């Protein structure tokens, strides 16, 4: 997450528990795997 641009910092990651970390990972996967590609497709059709 830190390596993919602005977002969570190392300090943020250090203070997370495992549930918070897993939620952040899932959000990243959804963003790059689903939401971003869908937004790009919608932008092409406009």
PyMOL commands that set and color helices and strands:
alter all, ss='L'
color gray80, all
select helices_A, chain A and resi 2-4+10-15+18-45
alter helices_A, ss='H'
color red, helices_A
deselect
rebuild
show_as cartoon
